[in-house]
Amino acid sequence: MGQAEQRADTAFTEGHVEVDGLRIRYVEAGQGSPVVMLHGVGGLILAKLHDELAKKYRVMAFEMPGFGQSPANTASQSVKDLAQTMAQAATQLGLNSYALIGTSFGSRVALWHALQSPQQVDLLVLVAPTAVLPERYTMPVVAPDQIAKLLFAHPENVPAQLPADPANVAKEMALVQRIQGASRDTELEDKLGQVQTQTLVVFGTADKVVPPAMGRTYRERMPNCHFVMVYDAGHAVATERPEALSNTIADFLDLRETFIVSRRDGRINP
């Protein structure tokens, strides 16, 4: 494995695994209980959340096929297919049971994974999930130079970054639109009650992509679900409030069904 990106004091190592004819990149750091992380539409970007979790757990963050520097993914025909591929990738790396964290689009993949392979997913965390949407709701579409205003509660505080490669963005969006289909996944919504895994759903109170109140839908439909809102954070909770998010996730992973919010609405303040 080669050296990957570095954040704060944690060095992540990089590796690849072959599944379904796809070469899947992952980065790893830390020791302890395994935590598998699935990114959103923006792809795998190592950030402070990964670093903080790696201080307590063995973090395995995958770059799902078709994102980042990987070639176009024509093999996955649905989000369910992609979920099966990611479950096999974890198995090939010797991960038989783990906590699974899905962010935004990755939450759909994570939920299908939990439904298809419940024995593998010991705990489930959905950050700013887009798996359940209001009726007649469509995702907001903005110009590239307005994305920060959509994703962040305080876009003026977001560090300047190099612009994303337009070819990569086009490749990723084409994949998401093809396998996600319509904005809502009614089949997945109908199966939420079958997810027995202890689950934590986290929204930022200022999410402009999905109404934060949708978190209550998960809590109501899933038998073992906790719902928390992080104060003054937008859709990009992990970037805007990494400490609050990492502390909340760590509490949940450690306390499991005795998590302090205990299936009630909660709000994490500064």
ABEGO torsion letter per residue (X at the ends): XBBBBBBEABBBBBBBBBBGGBBBBBBBBEBEBBBBBBBBAAEBBBBAAAAAAAAABBBBBBBBBGBEABBBBAABABAAAAAAAAAAAAAAAGBABBBBBBBEAAAAAAAAAAAABAAABABBBBBGBAABBBBGBBBBBBBAAAAAAAABABAAABBBBBBBBAAAAAAAAAAAAAAAEBABBAAAAAAAAABABBBBBBBBAABAABBAAAAAAAAAABABBBBBBBBGBBABAAAABAAAAAAAAAAAAAAEAABAAGGBBBBBBX
